[in-house]
Amino acid sequence: MRKAIVIGGGPAGLSTALRLHQTTDISCTVYELRPEPTTLGGAIGIFSNGMRLLHRLGLHDELLSRGSSHSRFVLHSVQGAILGEQDMVGAVREKMGFGYLRIKRTDLLDVLLRATTKARIPVHYGKRLTAVEDTDSGVTITFADGTTDSADILLGCDGIHSSVRTLYVDPAQTPVYSGLSGYGSIIPIAALGSSHAATASQVRGIDATLTQEGAFAAMSCTAADDELYWIFSGEVPLPEVGDTRDGWDVRRKEEVDGFKDTMLQVLEGASGDWGTTMRRIVETTDVVKFYPVFKLPPGGTWSRGRCLLLGDAAHAMPPHAGQGVSMALEDAFLAARLLKDLPLGQQQRVDEAFATYERVRRPRVDEIAKKAASNAGVRKKTGPVGLRIKEWVVWAYMWVAWAVGLKGVGVEERHLVYDIDEAEL
């Protein structure tokens, strides 16, 4: 039987292993650096193109039962007025039957892990990769604990700080700080108190407000609409403490209070019921999750020998197009498609398959990355006049999109209806 080693036990790695199990005879073993499934992270948005692929994995309905499928986007001004409202996937949902999902990262990971357990795909934790030995006949990896494993191919799904990339595929490609960070939390709506809970319970999708310091957003992240994920994204220097690789939870009271005080100062001038509710959301927060946003420069190497990078390990981009998980899913599906009948014992055929993977994926990934970078602009610091201009630009974009029937915030409709299984090879 053909064998693949998957490095990375997050959504990219588990999805890749599941798709290979589903459509090929390749046996997968997954190795994860962390000692247990991570609880770090907030809530993840998945658009229609990703939801269709999760449906093909057989996970769509279970994910819907846990996350919020509301797709309304509302832009508020700091003066309290609603500048614009839009269904992010209205036309797309009508065309293809799949919409939008906002789900807690812990719930997404739990669903994927349940599926890998059912498929009898082994997942091993606490395994730090230290060496990769690649030959024409196979690849052997070594871990910090001295154990080794061998397979026909190695798939690096281990995120932006990928060990597979750093140790072997492209050591020169290093992440760079985008200049933006996000911090926020998940809170129960009931904790806001009856008066504020009434306003917050009206959040169906994403409610956002632009400020001079960045962008604040709150969104439902459970099927019962009983929890809100809030996040503020803006320009900050890279902190000198904490896990700058993946972010960290801030739990010490004085540190949490520091984040909250900063956020309350940003929102001090926000008016209306929504302005008051935003401040109450921040005040209710007990744990702040901090995320420095890194990205990989374009043009890096995605494969070498018998090793292939997928997801953020290959092309990490800022999250401002809402396509991170969906891009990883598309990678996984294309890789499985190319490997299905591939004679892994023939290095030349492996090289050809990996070259096809890059040829198909790069144009789309580059375009999404450019859109994410463009969307990051509204999160940068500005003055009062600059804020008015930012609000006007976003309002104008939403109005034009409504006028011509292009419903979608973040990326265009054509990206949301894209089907990787129909991509020409």
C-alpha positions as CSV (number, residue, x, y, z in Angstrom):
1,M,0.0,0.0,0.0
2,R,1.2,3.5,-0.8
3,K,1.9,5.7,2.2
4,A,2.0,9.4,3.0
5,I,3.2,11.2,6.1
6,V,1.2,14.4,6.9
7,I,2.9,16.9,9.2
8,G,0.4,19.2,10.9
9,G,-2.7,18.2,12.8
10,G,-4.7,21.4,12.1
11,P,-7.5,21.9,9.6
12,A,-5.1,21.7,6.6
13,G,-3.4,18.4,7.7
14,L,-6.6,16.6,8.8
15,S,-8.5,17.6,5.7
16,T,-5.7,16.4,3.5
17,A,-5.5,13.1,5.2
18,L,-9.3,12.7,5.0
19,R,-9.4,13.5,1.3
20,L,-6.6,11.0,0.5
21,H,-8.4,8.4,2.6
22,Q,-11.6,9.1,0.8
23,T,-10.4,9.0,-2.8
24,T,-7.1,7.1,-3.0
25,D,-5.5,4.0,-1.6
26,I,-2.8,6.1,0.1
27,S,-2.5,5.4,3.8
28,C,-1.8,8.5,5.9
29,T,-0.3,9.1,9.3
30,V,-0.6,12.6,10.8
31,Y,2.0,14.1,13.2
32,E,1.4,17.2,15.2
33,L,3.9,19.4,17.0
34,R,1.7,20.3,19.9
35,P,1.1,17.9,22.8
36,E,-2.7,17.8,22.3
37,P,-5.3,19.3,20.0
38,T,-4.9,23.1,20.2
39,T,-7.5,25.2,21.8
40,L,-5.9,28.4,20.6
41,G,-7.9,30.5,18.1
42,G,-11.1,32.3,17.8
43,A,-13.8,31.7,15.1
44,I,-13.1,30.9,11.5
45,G,-15.1,32.1,8.5
46,I,-15.6,29.6,5.6
47,F,-17.1,30.8,2.4
48,S,-19.1,28.8,-0.2
49,N,-16.1,27.4,-2.1
50,G,-14.8,25.8,1.1
51,M,-18.2,24.7,2.3
52,R,-18.8,22.7,-0.9
53,L,-15.5,20.8,-0.3
54,L,-16.5,20.1,3.3
55,H,-19.7,18.7,2.0
56,R,-17.7,16.4,-0.2
57,L,-15.8,15.3,2.8
58,G,-19.1,14.4,4.5
59,L,-18.8,17.0,7.2
60,H,-21.1,19.8,6.0
61,D,-24.1,19.0,8.1
62,E,-22.2,18.4,11.3
63,L,-20.4,21.7,10.9
64,L,-23.6,23.5,10.3
65,S,-25.0,22.1,13.5
66,R,-22.2,23.8,15.4
67,G,-21.5,27.1,13.6
68,S,-23.5,30.1,12.5
69,S,-24.6,30.2,8.9
70,H,-25.8,33.8,8.9
71,S,-24.1,35.7,6.1
72,R,-25.3,39.3,6.7
73,F,-22.6,42.0,6.7
74,V,-23.4,45.3,8.4
75,L,-21.1,48.3,8.4
76,H,-21.7,50.8,11.2
77,S,-20.2,54.3,11.4
78,V,-18.7,55.5,14.7
79,Q,-21.6,58.0,14.8
80,G,-24.0,55.1,15.1
81,A,-25.5,55.1,11.6
82,I,-25.6,52.0,9.4
83,L,-23.6,52.8,6.3
84,G,-24.4,49.6,4.4
85,E,-25.8,46.1,4.7
86,Q,-25.2,43.1,2.4
87,D,-25.6,39.4,2.2
88,M,-22.1,38.1,1.7
89,V,-23.1,35.0,-0.3
90,G,-26.7,35.6,-1.2
91,A,-26.4,35.1,-5.0
92,V,-23.7,32.4,-4.6
93,R,-25.9,30.4,-2.2
94,E,-28.7,30.5,-4.8
95,K,-26.4,29.3,-7.6
96,M,-24.5,26.5,-5.8
97,G,-26.4,25.6,-2.7
98,F,-23.6,26.5,-0.2
99,G,-23.3,29.6,1.8
100,Y,-21.2,30.9,4.7
101,L,-20.2,29.4,8.0
102,R,-18.6,31.1,11.1
103,I,-17.5,28.4,13.5
104,K,-15.2,28.3,16.5
105,R,-11.8,26.8,15.6
106,T,-12.2,24.3,18.4
107,D,-15.4,23.0,17.0
108,L,-14.0,22.8,13.5
109,L,-11.0,20.8,14.8
110,D,-13.2,18.5,16.8
111,V,-15.4,17.6,13.8
112,L,-12.2,16.9,11.7
113,L,-10.7,14.8,14.5
114,R,-13.9,12.8,14.9
115,A,-13.8,12.1,11.2
116,T,-10.1,11.0,11.2
117,T,-10.9,8.7,14.2
118,K,-13.8,7.2,12.3
119,A,-11.5,6.7,9.2
120,R,-8.9,5.1,11.5
121,I,-6.3,7.7,10.5
122,P,-3.6,7.8,13.2
123,V,-2.8,11.2,14.6
124,H,0.3,11.5,16.9
125,Y,0.9,14.5,19.1
126,G,4.1,16.0,20.7
127,K,6.1,15.2,17.6
128,R,8.7,17.9,16.6
129,L,10.2,17.3,13.2
130,T,14.0,17.7,13.2
131,A,15.2,16.1,10.0
132,V,14.0,15.1,6.5
133,E,15.9,12.6,4.4
134,D,14.6,12.4,0.8
135,T,15.6,9.8,-1.8
136,D,14.3,8.6,-5.1
137,S,12.6,5.6,-3.3
138,G,11.0,7.4,-0.4
139,V,11.3,9.9,2.4
140,T,12.3,9.3,6.1
141,I,11.7,11.8,8.8
142,T,13.2,12.1,12.3
143,F,11.5,13.6,15.4
144,A,13.1,15.3,18.5
145,D,12.2,12.2,20.6
146,G,14.4,10.0,18.3
147,T,11.6,8.2,16.6
148,T,11.5,8.0,12.8
149,D,9.0,7.2,10.1
150,S,9.2,6.5,6.3
151,A,6.7,6.9,3.5
152,D,6.4,7.4,-0.3
153,I,5.7,11.1,0.1
154,L,5.7,13.8,2.8
155,L,3.0,16.5,2.9
156,G,3.8,19.6,4.9
157,C,0.5,21.0,6.3
158,D,2.2,22.6,9.4
159,G,1.3,26.2,8.9
160,I,3.1,29.4,8.3
161,H,6.1,28.4,10.5
162,S,6.3,25.0,8.7
163,S,9.2,22.7,9.8
164,V,8.9,20.9,6.5
165,R,9.5,24.1,4.6
166,T,12.2,25.3,7.0
167,L,14.1,22.1,7.2
168,Y,14.0,21.0,3.6
169,V,11.6,22.4,1.0
170,D,12.5,26.1,1.1
171,P,14.6,27.2,4.1
172,A,15.1,30.6,2.6
173,Q,11.4,31.4,2.7
174,T,10.7,33.0,6.0
175,P,7.4,34.7,7.3
176,V,7.2,38.4,7.6
177,Y,5.1,40.4,10.0
178,S,2.3,42.2,8.2
179,G,2.3,45.1,10.6
180,L,-1.3,44.2,11.6
181,S,-2.4,42.2,14.7
182,G,-5.8,41.2,15.9
183,Y,-7.1,40.7,19.4
184,G,-10.5,39.7,20.7
185,S,-12.4,36.9,22.4
186,I,-15.5,34.7,22.4
187,I,-18.1,35.6,24.9
188,P,-21.6,34.4,25.8
189,I,-24.3,36.9,24.8
190,A,-26.1,36.3,28.1
191,A,-23.0,37.8,29.9
192,L,-23.7,41.2,28.4
193,G,-26.8,41.7,30.5
194,S,-30.4,42.0,29.2
195,S,-30.2,45.5,27.7
196,H,-27.0,44.9,25.7
197,A,-27.8,41.3,25.0
198,A,-30.9,42.4,23.1
199,T,-28.8,44.5,20.7
200,A,-26.0,41.9,20.4
201,S,-28.5,39.1,19.7
202,Q,-29.4,40.9,16.5
203,V,-25.9,40.2,15.1
204,R,-26.5,37.8,12.3
205,G,-23.3,37.4,10.4
206,I,-20.8,40.2,10.9
207,D,-21.3,43.7,12.3
208,A,-18.3,45.9,11.7
209,T,-17.2,49.4,12.6
210,L,-14.2,51.3,11.2
211,T,-12.2,53.5,13.6
212,Q,-9.2,55.7,13.3
213,E,-7.1,52.9,14.8
214,G,-8.4,49.9,12.9
215,A,-11.5,47.8,12.4
216,F,-13.8,46.3,15.1
217,A,-16.1,43.4,14.2
218,A,-18.5,41.1,16.1
219,M,-20.0,38.0,14.8
220,S,-22.2,35.1,15.8
221,C,-20.1,31.9,15.9
222,T,-22.6,29.1,17.1
223,A,-25.7,27.5,15.7
224,A,-27.7,28.7,18.7
225,D,-26.4,32.3,18.2
226,D,-25.6,32.4,21.9
227,E,-21.9,33.3,21.6
228,L,-20.2,36.2,19.9
229,Y,-16.7,36.4,18.6
230,W,-15.3,39.9,18.6
231,I,-12.0,41.0,17.1
232,F,-10.2,44.3,16.6
233,S,-7.6,44.4,13.8
234,G,-5.1,47.2,13.5
235,E,-1.5,48.3,13.2
236,V,0.7,47.6,16.2
237,P,4.4,46.9,16.6
238,L,5.2,43.2,16.9
239,P,5.2,42.5,20.7
240,E,8.5,41.4,22.2
241,V,6.9,38.9,24.5
242,G,4.4,36.0,23.9
243,D,4.3,33.4,21.2
244,T,4.7,35.5,18.1
245,R,4.5,32.4,15.9
246,D,0.8,31.7,16.5
247,G,-0.5,34.2,19.0
248,W,-1.5,33.5,22.5
249,D,-4.2,33.7,25.2
250,V,-3.8,36.6,27.6
251,R,-5.3,35.6,30.9
252,R,-3.5,37.7,33.6
253,K,-6.0,40.3,34.9
254,E,-3.6,43.2,34.6
255,E,-2.7,42.3,31.0
256,V,-6.3,41.7,30.0
257,D,-7.3,45.0,31.6
258,G,-4.6,46.7,29.5
259,F,-6.0,45.3,26.3
260,K,-9.5,46.3,27.3
261,D,-8.5,49.8,28.3
262,T,-6.8,50.3,25.0
263,M,-9.9,49.0,23.1
264,L,-12.3,51.1,25.2
265,Q,-10.2,54.2,24.3
266,V,-10.6,53.4,20.6
267,L,-14.3,53.0,21.0
268,E,-14.8,55.9,23.3
269,G,-16.4,58.1,20.7
270,A,-18.6,55.5,19.2
271,S,-22.3,56.6,19.4
272,G,-25.7,54.9,19.4
273,D,-26.9,51.6,20.7
274,W,-24.2,49.7,18.7
275,G,-21.4,51.9,20.1
276,T,-22.6,51.2,23.6
277,T,-22.9,47.5,22.9
278,M,-19.4,47.4,21.5
279,R,-18.0,48.8,24.7
280,R,-20.0,46.4,26.8
281,I,-18.7,43.5,24.7
282,V,-15.1,44.5,25.5
283,E,-15.9,45.1,29.2
284,T,-17.4,41.6,29.5
285,T,-14.2,39.9,28.1
286,D,-12.2,37.8,30.6
287,V,-9.6,36.3,28.2
288,V,-8.1,38.2,25.3
289,K,-6.7,36.2,22.3
290,F,-3.9,38.0,20.5
291,Y,-2.9,37.2,16.9
292,P,0.1,38.8,15.2
293,V,-0.6,38.5,11.4
294,F,2.3,37.0,9.5
295,K,2.4,36.3,5.8
296,L,4.8,34.6,3.3
297,P,6.3,36.6,0.5
298,P,5.0,35.4,-2.9
299,G,7.1,33.2,-5.2
300,G,8.4,30.6,-2.7
301,T,9.1,27.0,-3.5
302,W,6.2,24.6,-2.8
303,S,7.8,21.2,-3.5
304,R,11.1,19.5,-3.5
305,G,11.7,15.8,-4.2
306,R,9.0,13.8,-2.5
307,C,7.8,16.7,-0.3
308,L,4.9,19.0,-1.0
309,L,3.6,22.0,1.0
310,L,-0.1,22.7,1.4
311,G,-2.1,25.5,3.0
312,D,-0.3,28.2,5.1
313,A,3.0,26.2,4.9
314,A,3.1,27.1,1.2
315,H,1.2,30.4,0.9
316,A,0.2,31.9,4.2
317,M,-1.6,35.2,3.6
318,P,-3.4,37.7,5.9
319,P,-6.9,36.6,6.8
320,H,-8.7,39.6,5.4
321,A,-10.3,37.8,2.4
322,G,-11.7,35.0,4.6
323,Q,-10.2,32.3,2.5
324,G,-7.5,30.7,4.7
325,V,-9.3,27.4,5.4
326,S,-10.8,27.3,1.9
327,M,-7.4,27.7,0.3
328,A,-6.1,24.8,2.3
329,L,-9.1,22.6,1.4
330,E,-8.6,23.4,-2.3
331,D,-4.9,22.4,-1.9
332,A,-5.9,19.1,-0.3
333,F,-8.5,18.2,-3.0
334,L,-6.1,19.0,-5.8
335,A,-3.3,17.0,-4.2
336,A,-5.5,14.0,-3.7
337,R,-6.7,14.3,-7.3
338,L,-3.2,14.3,-8.7
339,L,-2.0,11.5,-6.4
340,K,-5.0,9.2,-6.9
341,D,-3.4,6.9,-9.6
342,L,0.2,8.2,-9.4
343,P,2.9,5.6,-9.3
344,L,4.8,7.0,-6.3
345,G,7.8,4.8,-7.0
346,Q,8.6,6.8,-10.1
347,Q,10.3,10.1,-9.1
348,Q,9.8,11.7,-12.5
349,R,6.0,11.2,-12.2
350,V,6.0,12.6,-8.7
351,D,7.9,15.7,-10.0
352,E,5.4,16.1,-12.8
353,A,2.4,15.9,-10.4
354,F,3.9,18.4,-8.0
355,A,4.7,20.8,-10.9
356,T,1.0,20.5,-12.0
357,Y,-0.1,21.3,-8.5
358,E,1.9,24.6,-8.5
359,R,0.8,25.5,-12.0
360,V,-2.8,25.1,-11.1
361,R,-2.7,26.7,-7.7
362,R,-0.4,29.7,-7.9
363,P,-2.5,32.0,-10.1
364,R,-5.5,31.6,-7.8
365,V,-3.6,31.8,-4.6
366,D,-1.7,34.9,-5.8
367,E,-5.0,36.6,-6.7
368,I,-6.6,35.8,-3.3
369,A,-3.5,37.0,-1.5
370,K,-3.6,40.3,-3.4
371,K,-7.2,40.8,-2.4
372,A,-6.4,40.0,1.2
373,A,-3.7,42.6,1.2
374,S,-6.0,45.2,-0.4
375,N,-8.7,44.5,2.2
376,A,-6.1,45.1,4.9
377,G,-6.0,48.8,4.0
378,V,-9.1,49.7,6.0
379,R,-7.4,48.4,9.2
380,K,-4.5,50.9,9.1
381,K,-4.3,53.9,11.3
382,T,-5.7,57.2,10.0
383,G,-7.0,60.5,11.1
384,P,-10.6,61.8,11.2
385,V,-10.6,62.7,7.5
386,G,-9.0,59.4,6.6
387,L,-11.7,57.6,8.5
388,R,-14.4,59.3,6.6
389,I,-12.7,58.4,3.3
390,K,-12.4,54.8,4.4
391,E,-16.1,54.7,5.4
392,W,-17.0,56.2,2.1
393,V,-14.9,53.8,0.0
394,V,-16.4,50.7,1.7
395,W,-19.9,52.2,1.4
396,A,-19.4,52.9,-2.3
397,Y,-18.1,49.4,-2.8
398,M,-21.1,47.9,-1.1
399,W,-23.5,50.1,-3.0
400,V,-22.0,49.4,-6.4
401,A,-22.0,45.7,-5.6
402,W,-25.7,45.9,-4.7
403,A,-26.5,47.9,-7.8
404,V,-24.9,45.4,-10.2
405,G,-26.0,42.3,-8.4
406,L,-22.5,41.3,-7.2
407,K,-23.2,40.2,-3.7
408,G,-20.0,39.5,-1.8
409,V,-17.8,41.1,0.8
410,G,-14.1,40.3,0.8
411,V,-13.7,38.5,-2.5
412,E,-15.7,38.5,-5.7
413,E,-18.4,36.0,-6.6
414,R,-16.3,34.2,-9.1
415,H,-13.9,33.1,-6.4
416,L,-16.7,31.8,-4.2
417,V,-18.2,29.6,-7.0
418,Y,-14.8,28.2,-8.0
419,D,-14.5,24.4,-7.9
420,I,-11.0,23.0,-7.7
421,D,-12.3,19.6,-8.8
422,E,-13.1,21.1,-12.2
423,A,-9.8,22.9,-12.6
424,E,-8.0,22.0,-15.8
425,L,-4.9,20.1,-15.2
